[in-house]
Amino acid sequence: MSGYVLIEADVGRAAEVTTFAARLAGVRSADEITGPYDVIVSAVEMDPTRFLRLVEEIERLAGVTRTIPCPAGARMPVAA
């Protein structure tokens, strides 16, 4: 399973959050974005427990106000 984490940051701190998040183990990329969220983090392939630990690490970063974890890679059956 891989995934994404959408992050809301304190005003003026998105760049700092992006830099700190990019340094965490398990992060493929971290980018500052526009819209309702300030930063998006892409996580490498990992087990669900490790993904949740990564989200917790991100939540502890200075400047992070809210996170939305978005696990990806679950195989859903497709209706015929």
N, C-alpha and C positions, 0 to 999 in steps of 0.2 A: 504494500500500500504506500502510496505517496500522498501528497496533499498540499494545500495552500493555507495560509493564515492571513486573513484580512485584518489590518490593524488601524485603529484610530489613535492618533497621537495628540499630545498637548500642542496648542498653537505654537508654531515656530520650531517644533522639535522633530518633525518628520525625517529630516536628513540625518539627524543624530540617531534616531531609532533605526533607520535603514542601515547605517554603518554598523551599529552594535549587533543587529540581527544577522547581518551577513557574516559575522565572525563566529556564530554559534555552530557547533557540530551538528550536522544533519541538514544544514541549509544549503540548497542548490543556488538560490539567488534571492536577493531582497531588492525591491525597487520602490521608489517613491512614485505615487500615482495621484491622479486627480479624481474627484468624485466624492462619494460619501465616506470613503476610506482614504487613509493617507499613505499606507505602505502595504505591499503585498509580498509575502514570503513564499517561496516554493521550496518544499522539503523533498529530499531524496527518498528513495524507496526504503521503508522501514516498517517494523511491526507497529500495530495500533498503540500499544503501550508506550513505545518510544516516541511516537508522534505526539501523544498527549503530554509527555514530559517536555518535549520541545515547546509546545504551546505554553506550558507553565513557565518555562525559562523566558520566553518572549514576554509574557505578562509581567515578569519581574523587572524588565528593562526600564530604566528611567525614561519617562515621557510617554509610556504606553498607557492609554486610558481604557481601551477595550479591544478584545480580540474576537474574531469569528473563525473558528477552525473549520476547514473544508476538506475532509478526507476525500481522496480520489483513488481510483483503481479498483473499487468494488465491482465485481462482475455481476451485472444484473441480466436476467434472462430477457430476451427480446421477443415480443409477441409476433407470431407468424401472420 
